Amino acid sequence: MLKKVIVYSSTVLGLLVVIVALGGTKALQFSAMGAAAAAFVPPLETVTASPVRDEPWENTLVSTGSVAAVQGVTVGAEMPGKVVQIAFTAGATVAAGDLLVQLDISSEQAQLRSAEAAAELAKLNLARARALREKNSNAAAELDQAEAQAKQAAASADNLRAIIAKKTIRAPFAGRLGLRLVNLGQILKDGEAIVTLQTLDPIFVNFSLPQQRLAAISVGGTVRVTSNALGDDAVVGKITAIAPEVDTATRNVRVQATLANSSERLRPGMFVSVTIVLPENGRHLIIPSTAILYAPYGDSVFVVEDKKHEKSGEVQKILRQQFIRTGPARGDFVTVLSGLKAGEIVVTTGAFKLRPGMVVVIDNKLAPDAKLAPKPDNT
């Protein structure tokens, strides 16, 4: 009996020792984990940053416009007739008065010879009637009849000459021709199109501006026109006309600029971007647009400031969230009207994952290249 008690007691005592040992081990583990957690320092967040720049910006207005010819017309037939000669080449440059198309005038030419002969006879009869009248050998009514016949014969000849001129179709002004729309032997009707003719140098650009911008522009103001047809080039011109009325539907005013176009790269109907250069220039605080956190309650940026750590004394870069008021944008930059000072460092990427008071490291190796006039490779 005593032996069983001793065995039982030893077993219980052994279990107690094991339990105490396990509990002590776990306690030590938990204590070590707590100490490690208390001493844990999260890794620093890497950001890109840029200083707030104070730069002079050219004050401009931007609009979209359409190119129009100073003179442009579709040359057509004034009178019906058969095409007997085509004297132009599609796409060629012509001078004012150059022959384009000749319609059949053989009948009119024959009638003109008869009319010119009749006019010459009437002229001779008038001269005889005047000579006789000076001698008082004929009545005044005979002289009047001779004068009327001479005028009538001359008018008949002039009418035939006018018909021949209308069937001889010439360029009304100098310019570049379009595609040929007629063929030899074709019977043309009144007003039927023959070819387009456009004056390309100089050339107009028409665009619209809101009525509140009307006071900022004037005739003679400078404009810059760009287009994908011009590549990286810009064509400079002058404002030559401002419409006297404002469109009641859009409240926009139409403006016309004139540009030199000796290379003829601008063509009527082309879509272009128009930049109106205003006379006043000013300095602006600018930051990359990627630095701004847009939110309904206000736009903000993260400012990077140097602060000493309270315990270690190490200088760290700490984030401060700053609300700002933005102004006009240009390219990859936005102007700042209030909230920042020149020279302050703002985070330019990844602001959405940051919070005030964070310690960060600045690394601009992968910072985006912000430009005032970016030109993407694929457009």
ZAZA-814655 format. One record per residue (C-alpha): residue in one letter; x, y, z. Coordinates in pm, 1 decimal, always signed. Example, Ala and Ser with C-alpha at 12.3 -4.5 7.8 and 13.67 -1.06 7.14 Angstrom:
! residues 2
+------+----------+----------+----------+
| resn |        x |        y |        z |
+------+----------+----------+----------+
|    a |  +1230.0 |   -450.0 |   +780.0 |
|    s |  +1367.0 |   -106.0 |   +714.0 |
+------+----------+----------+----------+
This chain:
! residues 379
+------+----------+----------+----------+
| resn |        x |        y |        z |
+------+----------+----------+----------+
|    m |     +0.0 |     +0.0 |     +0.0 |
|    l |   +274.4 |   +239.3 |    +98.5 |
|    k |   +451.4 |   +159.9 |   -222.7 |
|    k |   +149.5 |   +265.5 |   -432.8 |
|    v |   +121.5 |   +593.4 |   -245.4 |
|    i |   +486.0 |   +667.5 |   -305.0 |
|    v |   +452.6 |   +593.9 |   -678.9 |
|    y |   +139.7 |   +804.3 |   -709.3 |
|    s |   +295.1 |  +1095.8 |   -526.6 |
|    s |   +608.5 |  +1079.3 |   -742.5 |
|    t |   +401.1 |  +1082.2 |  -1057.6 |
|    v |   +198.3 |  +1384.1 |   -946.9 |
|    l |   +511.8 |  +1565.1 |   -841.2 |
|    g |   +676.7 |  +1493.2 |  -1177.1 |
|    l |   +375.3 |  +1624.2 |  -1364.3 |
|    l |   +379.7 |  +1940.8 |  -1155.6 |
|    v |   +747.1 |  +1992.3 |  -1232.3 |
|    v |   +684.9 |  +1945.8 |  -1606.3 |
|    i |   +389.3 |  +2189.3 |  -1600.3 |
|    v |   +589.3 |  +2451.3 |  -1413.0 |
|    a |   +880.1 |  +2411.1 |  -1654.4 |
|    l |   +655.6 |  +2447.5 |  -1957.9 |
|    g |   +482.2 |  +2750.2 |  -1810.3 |
|    g |   +814.2 |  +2915.9 |  -1732.4 |
|    t |   +940.4 |  +2850.0 |  -2083.2 |
|    k |   +627.4 |  +3000.7 |  -2242.5 |
|    a |   +646.0 |  +3298.3 |  -2010.4 |
|    l |  +1002.1 |  +3361.9 |  -2114.2 |
|    q |   +902.3 |  +3328.9 |  -2482.3 |
|    f |   +612.8 |  +3574.1 |  -2446.2 |
|    s |   +836.0 |  +3814.1 |  -2257.2 |
|    a |  +1095.2 |  +3799.9 |  -2535.2 |
|    m |   +828.6 |  +3854.4 |  -2801.6 |
|    g |   +693.3 |  +4155.2 |  -2613.8 |
|    a |  +1037.1 |  +4304.5 |  -2581.0 |
|    a |  +1103.5 |  +4248.4 |  -2952.1 |
|    a |   +771.6 |  +4407.4 |  -3043.0 |
|    a |   +844.2 |  +4705.3 |  -2821.3 |
|    a |  +1184.7 |  +4748.3 |  -2981.0 |
|    f |  +1060.4 |  +4691.6 |  -3339.7 |
|    v |  +1114.6 |  +4985.2 |  -3573.4 |
|    p |   +911.1 |  +4968.2 |  -3898.3 |
|    p |  +1109.7 |  +5007.1 |  -4223.1 |
|    l |  +1128.6 |  +5360.0 |  -4360.3 |
|    e |   +899.3 |  +5448.0 |  -4652.1 |
|    t |  +1085.7 |  +5545.7 |  -4968.2 |
|    v |   +939.6 |  +5839.4 |  -5163.0 |
|    t |  +1033.0 |  +6073.0 |  -5444.4 |
|    a |  +1030.5 |  +6444.5 |  -5372.2 |
|    s |  +1081.2 |  +6778.1 |  -5541.4 |
|    p |  +1118.7 |  +7138.3 |  -5423.2 |
|    v |   +845.9 |  +7395.4 |  -5477.0 |
|    r |   +971.2 |  +7607.7 |  -5767.5 |
|    d |   +916.8 |  +7979.7 |  -5815.9 |
|    e |   +924.5 |  +8038.5 |  -6192.5 |
|    p |   +799.9 |  +8296.6 |  -6441.0 |
|    w |   +515.4 |  +8161.7 |  -6649.6 |
|    e |   +393.0 |  +8305.0 |  -6975.0 |
|    n |    +26.2 |  +8392.2 |  -6932.4 |
|    t |   -170.6 |  +8219.3 |  -7204.8 |
|    l |   -516.7 |  +8112.2 |  -7306.1 |
|    v |   -570.8 |  +7781.6 |  -7482.9 |
|    s |   -838.0 |  +7697.0 |  -7736.6 |
|    t |   -900.9 |  +7462.3 |  -8026.2 |
|    g |   -948.0 |  +7595.7 |  -8375.0 |
|    s |  -1002.8 |  +7515.0 |  -8737.2 |
|    v |   -794.5 |  +7623.3 |  -9034.7 |
|    a |   -970.5 |  +7814.2 |  -9312.4 |
|    a |   -845.9 |  +7953.6 |  -9642.8 |
|    v |   -819.0 |  +8329.5 |  -9684.5 |
|    q |   -989.7 |  +8268.8 | -10019.6 |
|    g |  -1143.1 |  +7936.4 | -10110.3 |
|    v |  -1398.8 |  +7843.8 | -10374.6 |
|    t |  -1523.6 |  +7554.5 | -10581.0 |
|    v |  -1487.3 |  +7668.7 | -10940.3 |
|    g |  -1795.8 |  +7578.9 | -11141.6 |
|    a |  -1951.0 |  +7628.7 | -11483.7 |
|    e |  -2156.5 |  +7943.9 | -11526.4 |
|    m |  -2319.1 |  +7814.4 | -11845.8 |
|    p |  -2387.8 |  +7465.7 | -11980.8 |
|    g |  -2149.7 |  +7330.9 | -12239.3 |
|    k |  -1921.2 |  +7051.8 | -12352.8 |
|    v |  -1566.7 |  +7029.2 | -12213.0 |
|    v |  -1318.4 |  +7051.6 | -12502.5 |
|    q |  -1000.0 |  +7138.8 | -12310.4 |
|    i |   -871.6 |  +7083.4 | -11954.8 |
|    a |   -576.5 |  +7317.8 | -11905.2 |
|    f |   -480.8 |  +7243.9 | -11544.6 |
|    t |   -322.5 |  +6966.7 | -11341.0 |
|    a |   -482.5 |  +6854.6 | -11015.4 |
|    g |   -297.6 |  +6994.8 | -10713.6 |
|    a |   -105.4 |  +7254.9 | -10914.2 |
|    t |    -52.7 |  +7619.4 | -10823.5 |
|    v |   -217.7 |  +7870.3 | -11056.9 |
|    a |   -215.6 |  +8246.6 | -11094.8 |
|    a |   -521.0 |  +8465.6 | -11121.6 |
|    g |   -661.6 |  +8447.9 | -11477.3 |
|    d |   -499.0 |  +8117.3 | -11573.5 |
|    l |   -713.9 |  +7904.2 | -11803.5 |
|    l |   -867.0 |  +7602.4 | -11629.6 |
|    v |  -1132.3 |  +7458.5 | -11860.7 |
|    q |  -1252.5 |  +7551.6 | -12206.6 |
|    l |  -1609.6 |  +7467.9 | -12306.6 |
|    d |  -1718.5 |  +7437.3 | -12669.3 |
|    i |  -1758.0 |  +7791.6 | -12811.7 |
|    s |  -1750.4 |  +7713.8 | -13184.5 |
|    s |  -2113.6 |  +7820.5 | -13232.6 |
|    e |  -2066.1 |  +8143.1 | -13033.9 |
|    q |  -1748.3 |  +8228.6 | -13227.6 |
|    a |  -1934.3 |  +8194.9 | -13558.5 |
|    q |  -2219.3 |  +8409.6 | -13428.3 |
|    l |  -1965.9 |  +8661.9 | -13298.2 |
|    r |  -1810.9 |  +8705.1 | -13644.8 |
|    s |  -2155.4 |  +8776.5 | -13787.1 |
|    a |  -2236.6 |  +9014.8 | -13502.0 |
|    e |  -1903.7 |  +9197.7 | -13540.7 |
|    a |  -1972.3 |  +9240.1 | -13915.6 |
|    a |  -2318.8 |  +9377.1 | -13840.9 |
|    a |  -2173.9 |  +9610.3 | -13579.2 |
|    e |  -1913.0 |  +9737.6 | -13825.3 |
|    l |  -2181.6 |  +9801.9 | -14089.9 |
|    a |  -2399.5 |  +9981.7 | -13835.8 |
|    k |  -2097.8 | +10193.4 | -13734.7 |
|    l |  -2039.1 | +10292.7 | -14100.6 |
|    n |  -2407.3 | +10373.4 | -14150.1 |
|    l |  -2398.1 | +10590.3 | -13837.7 |
|    a |  -2095.7 | +10779.5 | -13969.8 |
|    r |  -2275.6 | +10845.3 | -14305.1 |
|    a |  -2591.8 | +10955.9 | -14126.3 |
|    r |  -2395.3 | +11204.1 | -13917.3 |
|    a |  -2217.6 | +11343.5 | -14225.6 |
|    l |  -2550.1 | +11386.6 | -14408.0 |
|    r |  -2704.0 | +11544.2 | -14102.9 |
|    e |  -2427.0 | +11799.8 | -14086.9 |
|    k |  -2520.6 | +11896.7 | -14444.3 |
|    n |  -2889.6 | +11889.1 | -14350.3 |
|    s |  -2943.4 | +11624.0 | -14617.1 |
|    n |  -3138.9 | +11377.7 | -14397.3 |
|    a |  -3388.5 | +11394.0 | -14116.3 |
|    a |  -3292.0 | +11386.3 | -13749.5 |
|    a |  -3498.9 | +11069.1 | -13710.3 |
|    e |  -3272.4 | +10887.5 | -13957.9 |
|    l |  -2967.5 | +10980.4 | -13750.7 |
|    d |  -3137.3 | +10859.6 | -13434.4 |
|    q |  -3227.3 | +10530.5 | -13603.7 |
|    a |  -2867.6 | +10482.8 | -13720.8 |
|    e |  -2733.7 | +10544.8 | -13368.7 |
|    a |  -2980.2 | +10294.7 | -13223.1 |
|    q |  -2888.1 | +10030.2 | -13479.2 |
|    a |  -2515.9 | +10081.6 | -13410.6 |
|    k |  -2565.7 | +10041.2 | -13033.3 |
|    q |  -2783.6 |  +9734.6 | -13082.9 |
|    a |  -2527.3 |  +9567.9 | -13309.2 |
|    a |  -2244.3 |  +9645.7 | -13062.0 |
|    a |  -2451.5 |  +9505.6 | -12774.6 |
|    s |  -2517.8 |  +9184.3 | -12965.7 |
|    a |  -2144.0 |  +9139.2 | -13022.0 |
|    d |  -2069.2 |  +9215.2 | -12654.7 |
|    n |  -2328.0 |  +8957.3 | -12544.8 |
|    l |  -2159.1 |  +8687.1 | -12751.6 |
|    r |  -1817.7 |  +8786.4 | -12613.7 |
|    a |  -1958.7 |  +8755.5 | -12259.9 |
|    i |  -2093.1 |  +8407.1 | -12336.4 |
|    i |  -1752.6 |  +8304.1 | -12474.5 |
|    a |  -1581.4 |  +8444.8 | -12162.6 |
|    k |  -1815.2 |  +8249.7 | -11934.5 |
|    k |  -1741.3 |  +7930.6 | -12124.5 |
|    t |  -1368.8 |  +8001.6 | -12094.4 |
|    i |  -1328.1 |  +7919.0 | -11724.2 |
|    r |  -1028.9 |  +8085.9 | -11556.9 |
|    a |   -885.7 |  +8096.9 | -11202.7 |
|    p |  -1051.2 |  +8386.7 | -11015.7 |
|    f |   -746.0 |  +8427.8 | -10788.7 |
|    a |   -405.9 |  +8273.9 | -10727.0 |
|    g |   -391.8 |  +7956.2 | -10519.5 |
|    r |   -359.9 |  +7579.4 | -10518.6 |
|    l |   -603.6 |  +7360.1 | -10707.8 |
|    g |   -771.7 |  +7050.6 | -10571.7 |
|    l |   -876.7 |  +6733.2 | -10747.3 |
|    r |  -1017.4 |  +6745.0 | -11099.7 |
|    l |  -1392.9 |  +6680.4 | -11105.6 |
|    v |  -1458.1 |  +6687.6 | -11484.5 |
|    n |  -1345.6 |  +6497.0 | -11792.9 |
|    l |  -1297.2 |  +6577.4 | -12158.8 |
|    g |  -1619.6 |  +6553.8 | -12354.2 |
|    q |  -1835.9 |  +6587.8 | -12043.7 |
|    i |  -2149.3 |  +6800.2 | -12077.7 |
|    l |  -2156.8 |  +7041.7 | -11785.0 |
|    k |  -2469.6 |  +7192.8 | -11635.5 |
|    d |  -2506.7 |  +7536.4 | -11479.1 |
|    g |  -2305.6 |  +7552.2 | -11156.6 |
|    e |  -2152.5 |  +7205.5 | -11190.8 |
|    a |  -1824.4 |  +7177.9 | -10994.8 |
|    i |  -1496.4 |  +7164.5 | -11185.6 |
|    v |  -1218.4 |  +7195.7 | -10923.7 |
|    t |  -1155.8 |  +7352.6 | -10582.8 |
|    l |   -918.5 |  +7648.1 | -10548.9 |
|    q |   -766.9 |  +7757.9 | -10215.2 |
|    t |   -528.5 |  +8035.9 | -10118.2 |
|    l |   -295.0 |  +7874.6 |  -9862.6 |
|    d |    -47.3 |  +8152.0 |  -9782.1 |
|    p |   -141.3 |  +8331.9 |  -9567.4 |
|    i |   -411.1 |  +8126.0 |  -9397.7 |
|    f |   -679.1 |  +8180.3 |  -9133.4 |
|    v |   -729.6 |  +7997.8 |  -8803.7 |
|    n |  -1075.1 |  +8039.7 |  -8648.0 |
|    f |  -1133.1 |  +7963.8 |  -8279.7 |
|    s |  -1363.1 |  +8059.5 |  -7991.9 |
|    l |  -1307.5 |  +8193.8 |  -7641.0 |
|    p |  -1546.8 |  +8236.1 |  -7345.6 |
|    q |  -1694.0 |  +8583.4 |  -7314.4 |
|    q |  -1509.7 |  +8648.3 |  -6985.2 |
|    r |  -1180.2 |  +8626.7 |  -7178.4 |
|    l |  -1280.6 |  +8894.1 |  -7427.5 |
|    a |  -1116.0 |  +9175.8 |  -7229.4 |
|    a |   -780.9 |  +8990.2 |  -7227.4 |
|    i |   -739.2 |  +8973.7 |  -7607.8 |
|    s |   -707.6 |  +9234.1 |  -7879.8 |
|    v |   -640.0 |  +9261.5 |  -8250.5 |
|    g |   -267.2 |  +9222.9 |  -8307.4 |
|    g |   -219.6 |  +8976.2 |  -8020.9 |
|    t |    +19.3 |  +8685.8 |  -8072.4 |
|    v |   -101.2 |  +8327.5 |  -8116.1 |
|    r |    +87.7 |  +7998.5 |  -8149.0 |
|    v |    -68.8 |  +7717.8 |  -8347.6 |
|    t |    +32.5 |  +7353.0 |  -8310.0 |
|    s |    -96.0 |  +7040.8 |  -8479.2 |
|    n |     +3.0 |  +6679.2 |  -8523.3 |
|    a |    +56.0 |  +6770.6 |  -8888.5 |
|    l |   +330.7 |  +7014.0 |  -8783.2 |
|    g |   +522.1 |  +6773.6 |  -8560.9 |
|    d |   +712.4 |  +6961.6 |  -8291.0 |
|    d |   +690.6 |  +7293.9 |  -8475.0 |
|    a |   +458.5 |  +7579.8 |  -8386.4 |
|    v |   +339.0 |  +7848.6 |  -8626.8 |
|    v |   +317.9 |  +8202.3 |  -8488.4 |
|    g |    +53.5 |  +8444.1 |  -8610.4 |
|    k |   -150.1 |  +8748.9 |  -8514.1 |
|    i |   -513.4 |  +8800.9 |  -8418.5 |
|    t |   -667.0 |  +8989.7 |  -8710.2 |
|    a |  -1038.9 |  +8990.8 |  -8630.3 |
|    i |  -1272.4 |  +8951.7 |  -8331.3 |
|    a |  -1641.4 |  +8895.6 |  -8399.0 |
|    p |  -1859.7 |  +9182.9 |  -8274.2 |
|    e |  -2125.6 |  +8945.7 |  -8139.2 |
|    v |  -2126.8 |  +8669.4 |  -7877.2 |
|    d |  -2294.4 |  +8336.2 |  -7951.3 |
|    t |  -2610.2 |  +8329.9 |  -7739.4 |
|    a |  -2603.6 |  +7949.2 |  -7714.6 |
|    t |  -2244.6 |  +7904.6 |  -7594.1 |
|    r |  -2157.9 |  +8259.0 |  -7476.4 |
|    n |  -1837.6 |  +8229.7 |  -7676.9 |
|    v |  -1686.8 |  +8490.4 |  -7905.7 |
|    r |  -1532.7 |  +8390.0 |  -8239.5 |
|    v |  -1176.1 |  +8503.0 |  -8308.1 |
|    q |   -971.6 |  +8485.6 |  -8627.0 |
|    a |   -592.8 |  +8479.6 |  -8656.0 |
|    t |   -379.6 |  +8505.0 |  -8969.9 |
|    l |    -63.3 |  +8297.1 |  -9010.3 |
|    a |   +210.4 |  +8271.0 |  -9270.0 |
|    n |   +195.6 |  +7930.9 |  -9439.7 |
|    s |   +466.3 |  +7929.9 |  -9705.0 |
|    s |   +530.5 |  +7557.8 |  -9650.8 |
|    e |   +154.4 |  +7490.7 |  -9692.1 |
|    r |   +156.6 |  +7239.9 |  -9407.1 |
|    l |   -162.3 |  +7395.3 |  -9273.1 |
|    r |   -462.8 |  +7310.4 |  -9489.7 |
|    p |   -825.2 |  +7432.3 |  -9473.9 |
|    g |  -1040.3 |  +7220.2 |  -9245.7 |
|    m |   -747.9 |  +7105.3 |  -9031.4 |
|    f |   -794.9 |  +7080.7 |  -8652.3 |
|    v |   -531.8 |  +7273.2 |  -8451.4 |
|    s |   -449.7 |  +7378.8 |  -8095.3 |
|    v |   -428.8 |  +7754.2 |  -8043.2 |
|    t |   -232.1 |  +7923.4 |  -7763.6 |
|    i |   -305.3 |  +8294.4 |  -7717.4 |
|    v |    -10.1 |  +8475.4 |  -7559.4 |
|    l |   -127.0 |  +8745.3 |  -7317.6 |
|    p |    +86.7 |  +9055.9 |  -7265.6 |
|    e |   +123.5 |  +9011.6 |  -6887.0 |
|    n |   +377.2 |  +8767.9 |  -6741.5 |
|    g |   +398.7 |  +8664.3 |  -6376.7 |
|    r |   +583.6 |  +8437.9 |  -6135.3 |
|    h |   +413.2 |  +8130.2 |  -5995.3 |
|    l |   +484.6 |  +7858.9 |  -5741.1 |
|    i |   +466.2 |  +7528.0 |  -5924.9 |
|    i |   +472.6 |  +7162.0 |  -5820.0 |
|    p |   +426.6 |  +6837.7 |  -6014.6 |
|    s |    +60.5 |  +6742.9 |  -6046.2 |
|    t |   +142.5 |  +6392.9 |  -5910.5 |
|    a |   +218.5 |  +6547.4 |  -5570.3 |
|    i |   -142.1 |  +6652.8 |  -5507.9 |
|    l |   -396.9 |  +6448.0 |  -5314.4 |
|    y |   -735.1 |  +6553.2 |  -5449.0 |
|    a |  -1022.4 |  +6517.1 |  -5203.0 |
|    p |  -1372.2 |  +6663.6 |  -5159.0 |
|    y |  -1268.9 |  +6844.6 |  -4841.8 |
|    g |   -962.9 |  +7004.1 |  -5001.6 |
|    d |   -645.9 |  +6936.3 |  -5196.2 |
|    s |   -328.1 |  +6862.9 |  -5003.3 |
|    v |    +36.7 |  +6762.3 |  -5034.4 |
|    f |   +288.9 |  +6601.2 |  -4802.4 |
|    v |   +574.2 |  +6832.0 |  -4706.8 |
|    v |   +904.6 |  +6672.0 |  -4603.7 |
|    e |  +1062.5 |  +6836.3 |  -4296.7 |
|    d |  +1386.0 |  +6761.7 |  -4107.5 |
|    k |  +1335.6 |  +6690.2 |  -3734.8 |
|    k |  +1560.1 |  +6547.0 |  -3462.4 |
|    h |  +1455.2 |  +6225.5 |  -3290.1 |
|    e |  +1378.6 |  +6296.6 |  -2924.3 |
|    k |  +1586.9 |  +6004.5 |  -2791.9 |
|    s |  +1858.3 |  +5937.1 |  -3046.6 |
|    g |  +1903.3 |  +6294.4 |  -3169.4 |
|    e |  +1920.1 |  +6164.2 |  -3526.1 |
|    v |  +1782.7 |  +6399.0 |  -3794.5 |
|    q |  +1486.8 |  +6233.6 |  -3968.1 |
|    k |  +1265.8 |  +6332.4 |  -4258.0 |
|    i |   +909.7 |  +6361.8 |  -4125.0 |
|    l |   +593.3 |  +6413.8 |  -4330.9 |
|    r |   +350.8 |  +6698.8 |  -4272.0 |
|    q |    +21.6 |  +6711.7 |  -4459.2 |
|    q |    -42.9 |  +7059.8 |  -4596.2 |
|    f |   -368.4 |  +7177.9 |  -4756.2 |
|    i |   -320.8 |  +7402.2 |  -5058.9 |
|    r |   -518.0 |  +7603.6 |  -5311.9 |
|    t |   -424.5 |  +7531.8 |  -5673.5 |
|    g |   -436.2 |  +7748.2 |  -5983.0 |
|    p |   -387.3 |  +7692.8 |  -6355.1 |
|    a |   -205.7 |  +7381.6 |  -6476.7 |
|    r |    +40.1 |  +7345.1 |  -6762.0 |
|    g |   +187.7 |  +7019.2 |  -6878.4 |
|    d |   +284.7 |  +6808.5 |  -6575.6 |
|    f |   +283.2 |  +7104.4 |  -6333.0 |
|    v |    +17.8 |  +7286.3 |  -6130.2 |
|    t |    +43.9 |  +7635.1 |  -5984.3 |
|    v |     -3.5 |  +7679.6 |  -5608.3 |
|    l |   -190.7 |  +7992.3 |  -5501.3 |
|    s |   -157.8 |  +7940.2 |  -5126.0 |
|    g |    -33.4 |  +7688.8 |  -4868.0 |
|    l |   +329.7 |  +7645.0 |  -4977.5 |
|    k |   +651.1 |  +7845.5 |  -4996.9 |
|    a |   +927.6 |  +7834.5 |  -5253.7 |
|    g |  +1193.5 |  +7580.8 |  -5166.1 |
|    e |   +976.0 |  +7351.9 |  -4951.5 |
|    i |  +1014.1 |  +6983.2 |  -5038.8 |
|    v |   +696.0 |  +6797.5 |  -5134.1 |
|    v |   +643.2 |  +6427.5 |  -5201.3 |
|    t |   +580.0 |  +6377.7 |  -5573.4 |
|    t |   +469.6 |  +6012.1 |  -5593.3 |
|    g |   +288.7 |  +5763.1 |  -5374.7 |
|    a |   +117.6 |  +6025.8 |  -5157.9 |
|    f |   -197.0 |  +5811.1 |  -5127.1 |
|    k |    -14.7 |  +5555.3 |  -4906.6 |
|    l |   +136.7 |  +5810.1 |  -4668.2 |
|    r |    +16.3 |  +5961.1 |  -4342.3 |
|    p |   +126.5 |  +6261.0 |  -4135.7 |
|    g |   +424.0 |  +6198.4 |  -3906.3 |
|    m |   +574.6 |  +5917.1 |  -4109.7 |
|    v |   +951.4 |  +5891.7 |  -4137.9 |
|    v |  +1059.5 |  +5863.6 |  -4499.3 |
|    v |  +1367.1 |  +5831.7 |  -4715.6 |
|    i |  +1394.9 |  +6031.8 |  -5039.7 |
|    d |  +1513.3 |  +5842.8 |  -5347.3 |
|    n |  +1459.9 |  +6018.7 |  -5680.9 |
|    k |  +1617.2 |  +5754.4 |  -5901.8 |
|    l |  +1276.5 |  +5648.8 |  -6035.1 |
|    a |  +1108.7 |  +5988.7 |  -6010.1 |
|    p |   +890.9 |  +6076.2 |  -6311.7 |
|    d |  +1031.8 |  +6341.4 |  -6544.1 |
|    a |   +778.3 |  +6624.2 |  -6515.7 |
|    k |   +777.4 |  +6871.4 |  -6807.1 |
|    l |   +596.5 |  +7191.4 |  -6887.7 |
|    a |   +531.5 |  +7072.6 |  -7242.7 |
|    p |   +526.4 |  +6692.7 |  -7239.4 |
|    k |   +514.1 |  +6507.9 |  -7568.7 |
|    p |   +412.1 |  +6145.1 |  -7519.7 |
|    d |   +569.9 |  +5891.1 |  -7753.9 |
|    n |   +230.5 |  +5749.9 |  -7851.5 |
|    t |    -41.3 |  +6001.3 |  -7929.1 |
+------+----------+----------+----------+
